[in-house]
């Protein structure tokens, strides 16, 4: 399963349109405000669909949902380049948002339950870390190819390659095993849970279990800090990296994140205190870089991403270990939903106080980790 999941992760994120789609919108007459409106639509669609699709993943084939996610993503990108108009851009974001919601919670549950069925749930952090790493690695060749593809064939070629990568991800998803533990009624009979029953069970466990709530809070706060990624280019420029060198300065940051994710399995027994110290040190490095405002500060961001991705995988493992009910994907989607809400707040903090606003949220996350995770 590990190799097939890694192949899926590589293709689903190897999207040449990623560094270019904002430029595509601008070149077709959209203002900065209008483009921001598209991003807001994308975020809202993801939030609205998050928990319902998580419950769906506890009811139907998770493999089929991952296959469908690639199809939705491909359809969204096709909308952008076939009909580059405002309505088509909006429709593309709706389709992409639904596609992403089909992945969220589904992937984690598929991997954990698949390993659990094989008696190897302790391998979750290692496998999930490698899958996350491959997704980050996939962004690098796609980003490097985006410019040449644009020169050779314009946005239609960039879009076609992105659609092909999305469909390749669907093909890879079709090969994944879809195993999960058998749930039984108190009398011992197998219990086929209905959709609404699973939705209620997931929400109830997320809200009612103290140990799940702690891991859920830590996972949500960490997820919200992905907002910092949206400002990498801006920070590099503000810290003195010459404009022509900015893309080269940030293109390798996902590789450091991939390294951190890939190594997470080696530290999966780390206590909440140890994770807090490691993550706090990474946050401190970014704070020093923010004060120094020199090009070398990009190295601090790179170090932060490495630690951040590793801690995220470990916290996700703790969350999965604490889920006991039949609605694993629903509970995981609840963490993604809460992380999305806090992520919106993170954008607001940046608007008010720049880097220091998001670092304040990061410090709050450091404070939560020991209490939420304890010593395990």
C-alpha positions as CSV (number, residue, x, y, z in Angstrom):
1,X,0.0,0.0,0.0
2,X,2.8,2.4,0.9
3,X,4.3,2.6,-2.7
4,X,0.9,3.0,-4.3
5,X,-0.2,5.7,-1.8
6,X,3.1,7.5,-2.5
7,X,2.5,7.4,-6.2
8,X,-1.0,8.9,-5.7
9,X,0.4,11.6,-3.5
10,X,3.1,12.5,-6.1
11,X,0.6,12.9,-9.0
12,X,-2.1,14.7,-7.0
13,X,0.3,17.5,-6.2
14,X,2.5,17.5,-9.3
15,X,0.4,20.4,-10.8
16,X,2.1,22.8,-13.1
17,X,-0.8,25.3,-12.7
18,X,0.0,25.9,-9.0
19,X,2.5,28.7,-9.5
20,X,0.7,30.2,-12.5
21,X,-3.1,30.2,-11.9
22,X,-3.2,33.6,-10.2
23,X,-1.3,35.0,-13.2
24,X,-3.8,33.3,-15.5
25,X,-6.7,35.1,-13.7
26,X,-5.0,38.4,-13.8
27,X,-4.2,38.2,-17.5
28,X,-7.8,37.6,-18.2
29,X,-8.9,40.9,-16.5
30,X,-9.5,39.9,-12.9
31,X,-8.5,42.5,-10.2
32,X,-6.7,41.5,-7.0
33,X,-9.9,41.9,-5.2
34,X,-11.7,39.6,-7.6
35,X,-8.9,37.0,-7.3
36,X,-9.2,37.2,-3.5
37,X,-12.9,36.5,-3.9
38,X,-12.1,33.3,-5.8
39,X,-9.8,32.2,-3.0
40,X,-12.5,32.9,-0.5
41,X,-15.0,30.9,-2.6
42,X,-12.5,28.0,-2.6
43,X,-12.1,28.2,1.1
44,X,-15.8,28.3,1.8
45,X,-16.5,25.3,-0.4
46,X,-13.8,23.3,1.3
47,X,-15.2,24.2,4.8
48,X,-18.8,23.4,3.9
49,X,-18.0,20.1,2.3
50,X,-15.3,19.0,4.9
51,X,-17.2,17.1,7.5
52,X,-20.0,15.8,5.3
53,X,-17.5,14.2,2.9
54,X,-15.6,12.8,5.9
55,X,-18.8,11.0,7.1
56,X,-19.3,9.8,3.5
57,X,-15.8,8.3,3.6
58,X,-16.8,6.3,6.7
59,X,-19.8,5.0,4.7
60,X,-18.6,4.3,1.2
61,X,-15.4,3.1,-0.5
62,X,-12.5,5.4,0.5
63,X,-10.6,4.3,-2.6
64,X,-13.5,5.4,-4.8
65,X,-13.5,8.8,-3.1
66,X,-9.8,9.3,-3.8
67,X,-10.4,8.3,-7.4
68,X,-13.2,10.8,-7.6
69,X,-11.1,13.6,-6.0
70,X,-8.6,13.4,-9.0
71,X,-11.5,13.6,-11.4
72,X,-13.0,16.7,-9.7
73,X,-9.5,18.3,-9.6
74,X,-8.9,17.6,-13.3
75,X,-12.3,19.0,-14.2
76,X,-11.6,22.2,-12.3
77,X,-8.3,22.8,-14.0
78,X,-9.9,22.1,-17.4
79,X,-12.5,24.7,-16.7
80,X,-9.8,27.3,-16.2
81,X,-8.0,26.8,-19.5
82,X,-10.8,25.7,-21.8
83,X,-13.1,28.7,-20.9
84,X,-10.9,31.3,-19.2
85,X,-13.7,33.5,-18.0
86,X,-14.8,34.6,-14.5
87,X,-17.7,32.1,-14.2
88,X,-15.4,29.3,-15.3
89,X,-12.7,30.3,-12.8
90,X,-15.3,30.2,-10.1
91,X,-16.6,26.8,-11.2
92,X,-13.1,25.5,-11.3
93,X,-12.5,26.4,-7.7
94,X,-15.8,24.8,-6.6
95,X,-14.8,21.6,-8.3
96,X,-11.3,21.7,-6.9
97,X,-12.6,22.5,-3.4
98,X,-15.0,19.5,-3.5
99,X,-12.1,17.3,-4.8
100,X,-9.9,18.4,-1.9
101,X,-12.7,17.7,0.6
102,X,-12.9,14.2,-0.8
103,X,-9.3,13.6,0.2
104,X,-9.4,15.2,3.6
105,X,-9.9,12.6,6.3
106,X,-10.4,9.9,3.7
107,X,-6.6,9.5,3.1
108,X,-5.7,9.3,6.7
109,X,-8.5,6.9,7.6
110,X,-7.6,4.7,4.6
111,X,-4.0,4.4,5.6
112,X,-4.6,4.0,9.3
113,X,-7.3,1.4,8.9
114,X,-5.4,-0.5,6.2
115,X,-2.4,-0.7,8.5
116,X,-4.5,-1.6,11.5
117,X,-6.1,-4.5,9.5
118,X,-2.6,-5.8,8.9
119,X,-1.7,-5.4,12.6
120,X,0.7,-2.6,11.8
121,X,-1.0,0.6,13.0
122,X,2.3,1.5,14.7
123,X,3.7,2.1,11.3
124,X,1.2,4.9,10.6
125,X,3.6,7.9,11.2
126,X,6.2,6.4,9.0
127,X,3.9,5.6,6.1
128,X,1.8,8.8,6.4
129,X,5.1,10.8,6.6
130,X,6.4,9.2,3.4
131,X,3.1,9.8,1.6
132,X,3.1,13.5,2.6
133,X,6.7,13.8,1.6
134,X,6.0,12.5,-1.9
135,X,3.2,15.0,-2.3
136,X,5.7,17.8,-1.5
137,X,8.3,16.3,-3.7
138,X,5.8,16.3,-6.6
139,X,5.5,20.0,-6.4
140,X,9.1,20.6,-7.3
141,X,9.3,19.2,-10.8
142,X,5.9,20.5,-11.6
143,X,7.0,24.0,-10.5
144,X,10.2,23.8,-12.4
145,X,8.3,22.7,-15.6
146,X,5.7,25.3,-15.3
147,X,7.7,28.1,-17.0
148,X,8.9,26.0,-20.0
149,X,5.4,24.6,-20.5
150,X,4.0,28.1,-20.6
151,X,6.5,29.2,-23.2
152,X,6.0,26.2,-25.4
153,X,2.2,25.9,-25.3
154,X,0.7,28.7,-23.2
155,X,-1.8,28.0,-20.5
156,X,-3.6,25.3,-22.5
157,X,-0.5,23.1,-22.3
158,X,0.1,23.9,-18.6
159,X,-3.6,23.0,-18.0
160,X,-3.4,19.8,-20.0
161,X,-0.4,18.6,-18.1
162,X,-2.1,19.4,-14.8
163,X,-5.3,17.6,-15.9
164,X,-3.1,14.6,-16.9
165,X,-1.4,14.5,-13.5
166,X,-4.8,14.6,-11.7
167,X,-6.1,11.7,-13.7
168,X,-2.9,9.8,-13.1
169,X,-3.5,10.3,-9.4
170,X,-7.0,8.8,-9.9
171,X,-5.5,5.8,-11.6
172,X,-3.0,5.3,-8.8
173,X,-5.8,5.6,-6.2
174,X,-7.7,2.8,-8.0
175,X,-4.9,0.4,-7.0
176,X,-5.1,1.2,-3.3
177,X,-6.5,-1.4,-0.9
178,X,-9.6,-0.2,1.0
179,X,-9.6,-2.1,4.3
180,X,-11.2,-1.2,7.6
181,X,-12.0,-2.9,10.9
182,X,-15.3,-4.8,11.2
183,X,-17.8,-3.0,13.5
184,X,-20.2,-5.1,15.5
185,X,-23.4,-4.6,17.4
186,X,-23.4,-5.4,21.1
187,X,-24.9,-8.8,20.3
188,X,-22.0,-9.6,18.0
189,X,-23.7,-9.0,14.7
190,X,-22.0,-6.9,12.1
191,X,-23.5,-3.4,12.0
192,X,-23.8,-1.5,8.7
193,X,-23.8,2.1,9.9
194,X,-25.9,4.6,8.0
195,X,-24.6,7.9,6.8
196,X,-26.3,10.1,9.4
197,X,-25.4,7.7,12.2
198,X,-21.7,7.9,11.2
199,X,-21.9,11.7,11.0
200,X,-23.4,11.9,14.5
201,X,-20.9,9.4,15.8
202,X,-17.9,11.3,14.5
203,X,-19.1,14.6,15.7
204,X,-19.9,13.1,19.1
205,X,-16.5,11.5,19.5
206,X,-14.7,14.7,18.3
207,X,-16.6,16.8,20.9
208,X,-17.2,14.3,23.7
209,X,-13.9,12.5,24.2
210,X,-11.3,14.5,26.1
211,X,-8.3,12.6,24.7
212,X,-9.6,13.1,21.1
213,X,-10.3,16.8,21.8
214,X,-6.7,17.4,22.9
215,X,-5.2,15.8,19.8
216,X,-7.9,17.5,17.6
217,X,-7.0,20.9,19.0
218,X,-3.3,20.4,18.4
219,X,-3.9,19.1,14.9
220,X,-6.2,22.0,14.0
221,X,-3.8,24.7,15.2
222,X,-0.9,23.1,13.3
223,X,-3.0,22.9,10.2
224,X,-3.9,26.6,10.4
225,X,-0.2,27.5,10.3
226,X,0.0,26.3,6.7
227,X,-1.1,29.9,6.0
228,X,2.5,30.9,6.4
229,X,3.3,29.1,3.1
230,X,1.2,31.7,1.2
231,X,3.7,34.4,2.2
232,X,7.0,32.6,1.5
233,X,7.6,34.7,-1.7
234,X,6.7,37.9,0.0
235,X,9.0,37.3,3.0
236,X,11.9,36.4,0.8
237,X,11.5,39.6,-1.2
238,X,11.1,41.7,1.9
239,X,14.2,40.2,3.4
240,X,16.3,41.3,0.4
241,X,16.4,38.3,-2.0
242,X,16.6,39.9,-5.5
243,X,13.4,39.5,-7.4
244,X,14.9,37.2,-10.1
245,X,16.2,34.9,-7.4
246,X,13.0,34.7,-5.3
247,X,11.6,31.6,-7.2
248,X,14.9,29.7,-6.8
249,X,15.1,30.7,-3.1
250,X,11.7,29.2,-2.3
251,X,11.2,26.4,-4.8
252,X,13.2,24.0,-2.6
253,X,11.3,24.7,0.6
254,X,8.9,21.8,0.0
255,X,11.9,19.5,-0.1
256,X,12.8,20.4,3.5
257,X,9.1,19.9,4.4
258,X,9.3,16.5,2.7
259,X,12.4,15.6,4.7
260,X,10.7,16.4,7.9
261,X,7.6,14.4,7.0
262,X,9.7,11.5,5.9
263,X,11.6,11.4,9.2
264,X,8.5,11.8,11.4
265,X,8.2,8.0,11.9
266,X,11.5,7.9,13.7
267,X,10.2,10.2,16.4
268,X,6.7,9.0,16.7
269,X,7.1,8.2,20.4
270,X,8.2,11.8,21.3
271,X,6.2,13.3,24.2
272,X,4.1,16.5,23.9
273,X,6.9,18.3,25.7
274,X,9.6,17.2,23.3
275,X,7.4,18.2,20.3
276,X,6.7,21.6,21.9
277,X,10.5,22.2,22.4
278,X,11.3,21.2,18.8
279,X,8.5,23.2,17.3
280,X,9.2,26.2,19.6
281,X,12.8,26.2,18.5
282,X,11.7,26.3,14.8
283,X,9.3,29.2,15.6
284,X,12.1,31.1,17.4
285,X,14.3,30.7,14.3
286,X,11.6,32.4,12.1
287,X,11.2,35.1,14.7
288,X,15.0,35.9,14.6
289,X,14.8,35.9,10.8
290,X,11.9,38.4,11.0
291,X,14.0,40.7,13.2
292,X,17.1,40.4,11.1
293,X,15.4,40.8,7.7
294,X,18.3,39.4,5.7
295,X,18.2,37.0,2.7
296,X,19.6,34.2,4.8
297,X,16.4,34.3,6.8
298,X,14.9,32.0,4.1
299,X,17.0,29.2,5.7
300,X,15.1,29.7,8.9
301,X,11.8,29.2,7.0
302,X,13.2,26.1,5.5
303,X,14.1,24.7,9.0
304,X,10.7,25.7,10.2
305,X,9.0,23.7,7.5
306,X,11.1,20.6,8.2
307,X,10.1,20.6,11.8
308,X,6.5,21.7,11.2
309,X,5.8,18.9,8.7
310,X,7.3,16.3,11.0
311,X,5.3,17.5,14.1
312,X,2.1,17.5,12.0
313,X,2.5,13.9,11.0
314,X,3.2,12.8,14.6
315,X,0.2,14.8,16.0
316,X,-2.0,13.2,13.3
317,X,-0.8,9.8,14.4
318,X,-1.8,10.6,18.0
319,X,-5.2,11.7,16.8
320,X,-5.7,8.5,14.8
321,X,-4.6,6.3,17.7
322,X,-7.2,8.0,20.0
323,X,-10.1,7.5,17.7
324,X,-12.1,4.4,18.8
325,X,-15.4,4.7,17.0
326,X,-16.5,3.8,13.5
327,X,-16.2,7.4,12.1
328,X,-12.5,7.8,11.8
329,X,-12.7,9.9,8.6
330,X,-15.4,12.1,10.1
331,X,-13.3,12.9,13.2
332,X,-10.2,13.6,11.0
333,X,-12.3,15.9,8.8
334,X,-13.5,17.7,11.9
335,X,-9.8,18.6,12.6
336,X,-9.4,19.8,9.1
337,X,-12.6,21.9,9.4
338,X,-11.4,23.5,12.6
339,X,-8.0,24.0,11.1
340,X,-9.6,25.8,8.1
341,X,-11.5,28.1,10.4
342,X,-8.4,29.0,12.4
343,X,-6.5,29.3,9.1
344,X,-8.9,32.1,8.0
345,X,-8.1,33.8,11.3
346,X,-4.4,33.4,10.5
347,X,-4.8,35.4,7.3
348,X,-6.5,38.1,9.4
349,X,-3.6,38.1,11.8
350,X,-1.2,38.6,8.9
351,X,-3.3,41.4,7.6
352,X,-3.1,43.1,11.0
353,X,0.4,42.4,12.2
354,X,2.2,40.6,9.3
355,X,4.6,37.8,10.2
356,X,4.2,38.5,14.0
357,X,0.5,37.8,13.9
358,X,1.0,34.3,12.5
359,X,4.0,33.7,14.9
360,X,1.7,34.6,17.8
361,X,-0.6,31.8,16.7
362,X,2.5,29.5,16.4
363,X,3.4,30.3,20.0
364,X,-0.1,29.4,21.1
365,X,0.3,26.1,19.3
366,X,3.6,25.4,21.2
367,X,1.8,26.1,24.5
368,X,-1.0,23.6,23.6
369,X,1.1,20.7,22.5
370,X,2.2,19.4,25.9
371,X,-1.2,19.6,27.4
372,X,-3.0,18.2,24.4
373,X,-0.6,15.2,23.8
374,X,1.0,14.5,27.2
375,X,3.8,12.0,27.4
376,X,3.2,9.0,25.1
